[in-house]
Amino acid sequence: MNAPSAPAGAPPASGSPTANAVELHGITKRFPGVVANHDIDIAVQRGTVHALVGENGAGKSTLMKILYGMQRPDEGTITIDGERAELHSPADAIARGIGMVHQHFMLADNLTVLENVVLGAEKLYGIGSGARAKIQEISDAYGLGIRPDVHVEDLGVADRQRVEILKVLYRGARTLILDEPTAVLVPQEVDALFDNLRELKSEGLTVIFISHKLGEVLAVADRITVIRRGTTVASVDPAEVTSKQLAELMVGTELPSPETTESTVTDVPILQVEGLHLSATDPDGTVRTVLDRIGFTIHHGEVLGIAGVEGNGQSELVEAIVGIRDPDAGTVTLDGEPITHLPTRGRRERGLGYIPEDRHRHGLLLESPLWENRMLGHVTEAPNSRRGLLDPAAARRDTRRIVEQYDVRTPGIEVTAASLSGGNQQKLIVGREMSHKPKLLIAAHPTRGVDIGAQTQIWDQIREARREGMAVLLVSADLDELIGLSDTLRVMYRGRLTADADPATVTPEELGSAMTGAASGHLADSDSGSATGSEGDTPGGEAR
């Protein structure tokens, strides 16, 4: 791969190939009611991939925000390429060659890719043809596949992540902080990303890789630092540690399998989707099909898993069922009642729960306190309201229950949702939705960005609700999660359901191949063009 030239003003490579790119010494950061980081020491060698692992709320994000100039440490020092650094803002970090791709993207939906990338960096290549050419050069060089003139609001989660990576590279970063970069990738894409990282680090690029996926960490990292409750507890060589040992360092337990061992599927339909069709118009006026006559049924006590590479219609399917998008044709029936033309609130009141794929855009009011977020989407339901009036006292009491039951780590329920780590935000949303005991749970990436302890808890909650009869539509980029939790598996490709898989026998590699459009002898073709959805009417879920 030929890397694009660095922009004017980019920091020169300094130090020997074995010098430390970043050193953090004695970093301590306090917030009201909590110590996020306490006396942390980390040394990241130039030209390596350094993994940072720990539970949600362990202090990883705060530490990286300090390195990126978004937070100031109360104590400690930062050294970059052998020089002491005072980082008062992200601009200072960028000037020092530090770039960060956040777990939740910092993009303006109403702007194009080009406008998002050049925003704040207009002096590098201008805002016109020069910038467009540079963006295309970087996109081509790193296989990002991003078109400069597409509006961000028209991109899926995976492409939004690629735009963020492109922004960092455009500014000449030599040390990249990647927060959960593989969360939206299938196995083949993860392998390709890791190959790129290995090649890039040989050119002097340094990557700080934050992930909850211990197998990935062991596969790609040159060094692993473990943080527990705000303090570094170990720095280990991946060749000398197992995933079990890493898990014990993080939380004291081994990550169990999500495998479901018993079938609870009945012949009672809960969700019926028939002939769902949706088109979209691109900025150039081209009309494309997003959902192509989708049909399926989910039964009482069944988890239907949808596998697919981001951008193949999964998000639009979820939003059409929830009521965020209006389909061009087709019907949605919940427990025998047509809900196609009901607003989202009406669907929720009839028993639909929703864990959105982007918790910041669709799941939380970030500047509102936790107890108000507990009411979000359920303001007309108990305990949030009584006799048609809001009941804040009851909502506060129930928020405290959710915080305790779902281990949401927070100094209190009056703090804003923005003050929580991403994983704790996710646990709050899961607790809120599960508390209303929905007939149907739409779970889009329910464990994205959570630690192994929280992941296990969410799996257990879904399994328990399934045993009690809840139906689940599960969309996930975690293939082990899909295979382990699902009774029935469907593959979505270019807006169609193209293949069926047996969770008891399919492998992640086979599922990943089908997701990219490759044929697999072990997967059955799916007739997604059925307008009736009859192909999904037979309950699945062999005991396994």
C-alpha positions, 0 to 999 in steps of 0.5 A, a space after each residue: 500500500 502506498 500511503 499518501 503524502 503528509 500534509 504541510 505542517 505535519 510533525 516530522 518523524 522523530 526518535 529511533 524506531 524503538 522510541 516511545 511515541 507517547 508516555 503518560 506518567 502519574 495521570 490522575 483525573 477527578 470528577 465530582 463524586 468519582 476518580 476516573 484515572 488514578 496515577 496511571 502510567 503507560 508507555 506506547 512504543 513508536 511503530 506499534 499497536 498498543 491495546 488498552 483494555 478494561 471494563 466500562 467505566 474503568 477510565 479508558 475513554 477519559 485517559 484517551 481524551 486527556 491524550 487528545 487534549 479534550 480533558 486536562 489531567 489534575 496530576 501527571 505528565 504527557 510526553 510525545 516523541 520524547 518531548 513534554 507536551 501541554 495539551 490544552 485542546 484537540 488542536 494542540 494534540 493534532 499539532 503533535 500528530 495525535 488523532 482520535 477516532 471516537 466510539 461515537 462519531 463527531 460528524 455533522 449529518 447535514 454536511 458532505 464527507 468533504 465538508 466534514 473532513 476539511 472543517 477546521 483544516 481549511 488551510 491544508 488543502 483548501 475547500 475545493 478541488 485540492 481537498 477533494 483530490 486529497 480525500 480521494 487519495 487517502 480513501 483509495 490508499 487505505 481502502 476506505 471507499 468513501 466518496 467526498 460529495 456524499 452527505 453523512 446523513 446518507 451513510 451507515 455506521 461503518 462508513 461514518 467510522 471510515 469518514 472519522 478515520 479519513 479525517 484523522 489521516 487528512 490532518 497528518 496524524 502519526 499516532 492514532 487512537 482508535 476506540 472500538 474500530 472493529 465494532 462494525 466489521 465482519 471477520 474478513 474486514 477485521 482481517 483486512 484492517 489488521 493487515 493494514 495496521 501491521 503495514 502502517 506500523 512498519 512505516 512508523 504509524 502508532 496505533 492505540 487500540 481500544 477494544 473489548 474483543 480480547 481475541 482481536 486484541 491478542 491478534 493485533 497488539 504488540 503490547 496490552 495495558 489493562 486498566 481496572 477502576 481507573 488504575 493500570 494493573 498490568 502491561 503484558 506481552 500478547 504472546 505470554 497471556 491468554 484471553 482467560 488471563 486478560 479477562 481475569 485481569 479486567 474483571 476476575 471472570 472468564 467471558 462465557 459463551 452466549 450459546 443458547 442451549 434450549 429452544 423456547 420458540 412457539 408457533 404463535 407469531 408476534 411480528 409479521 413483516 410482509 413485502 416491505 419495500 423502501 427506496 432512497 434518492 442519492 444526492 445525484 438524483 439516483 433512486 436506489 432500492 434500500 429494502 427489496 420486498 422483505 418478508 419474515 415472521 418472528 414467533 413468541 419466544 424466538 430470537 431472529 438474528 439478522 447478519 449483514 455488512 453495515 449498509 446493506 439495509 439492516 438499519 433501514 429495516 429496523 427503522 421501518 419496523 420501529 416507525 422512524 421511516 415510512 416504507 414505500 410498500 408493505 405491512 408490519 403486524 405486531 401480535 396480530 395488530 397492524 402497526 404500519 401507519 402508527 407513529 413510534 410512540 403508538 408502536 411502543 405502547 403496543 409492546 415494542 422495545 427498541 435498543 438503537 444502534 446509535 445510542 447518541 442519536 436515537 437512544 439518549 438525551 445526552 444533556 438530560 439526567 439519567 432519570 429523564 432518560 429512563 422515561 425516554 420513549 415510555 413517557 405514557 407508561 408506568 412507572 413514568 406516568 400515572 393517570 395521564 400525568 408524569 410521575 418524576 418521583 416514581 421515575 427516579 425510584 425506578 432509575 435507581 433500580 435500573 442502575 443497581 440491577 444493570 450495574 450502571 456505574 454512576 455517582 447518581 441519577 441526577 448526572 447527565 447521560 453524557 457523563 457516563 461511559 459508552 458502555 454504561 450508557 448502553 446498560 441504561 438503555 438496555 435496562 430501560 427497554 427490558 423493564 417494560 417487558 416488551 412483546 417484541 424487542 428490536 435489538 440493534 447491536 445491543 452489546 456494542 462498546 460494552 465490556 465482557 461483564 456487561 455483555 454477559 449480563 445483557 445476553 442473560 437478560 435477553 435469554 431470560 426474556 426469551 424464556 418468558 416469551 419475548 420475541 427478539 429481532 437481533 441485528 449485530 456485527 458480533 457474529 459469535 453473538 448472533 450465532 449464540 443467541 439466535 434461534 433463526 439466522 437470516 443474511 441481509 445483502 443489498 436490501 434483500 434476505 439472501 440466505 438462511 443459516 442454522 445457528 447450530 452448525 454455521 461458522 462465523 467464517 461461513 456467515 461472514 462469506 455470505 454477508 459479503 455476497 459470496 456463495 456458501 454450500 452450507 447456507 440455504 438461499 432465502 426467498 426474500 422477495 416473498 411479499 407474504 413473508 411465508 418463508 419465515 413462518 416456520 418456527 426455528 430453534 433446534 435445541 443446541 
